[in-house]
Amino acid sequence: MKHSRRQFIILSTTGATALLLNSKVQAQTMVSPSDPEAAALGFVSDASKANKAKYPQYAAGQKCGSCVLYQGAAGSADGPCGLFPGKHVPSNGWCSGYTKKS
């Protein structure tokens, strides 16, 4: 079966676009507090609801948005986190992996 250059370019472009869209969709999946990794770290979507008895290192004002592991843009509602590859966390969330940005 003989393919033309035009068909090759169209198929290559379509394939590359599909791969890019797939990785973009996967990266925007939000972390759920019921995920095993998130539960183990005491992750909550709202920092004010952190279990202060179980995680005494929590202090008022600590949020994902001010954590060194948070990779979202400043002021964004959510962004990627180094602890949860391929998933986003809300900027006002919290987990026991919190480390303040310097």
ZIVEN-V676731 format. One record per backbone hydrogen bond with DSSP energy under -1.0 kcal/mol. NH is the residue of the N-H (numbers start at 1). CO is the residue of the C=O. If there is no record, write none. Layout:
# ZIVEN-V676731
NH|CO, NH|CO
This chain:
# ZIVEN-V676731
8|4, 9|5, 10|6, 11|7, 12|8, 13|9, 14|10, 15|11, 16|12, 17|13, 18|14, 19|15, 20|16, 21|17, 22|18, 23|19, 24|20, 25|21, 26|22, 27|23, 29|26, 31|88, 35|32, 39|35, 40|36, 41|37, 42|39, 43|38, 44|94, 47|92, 49|46, 50|47, 52|50, 55|51, 58|55, 62|59, 64|93, 65|91, 66|63, 67|64, 68|99, 70|67, 71|80, 76|73, 79|89, 81|87, 82|69, 87|84, 88|29, 89|79, 91|77, 93|90, 94|44, 96|41, 98|95, 101|66
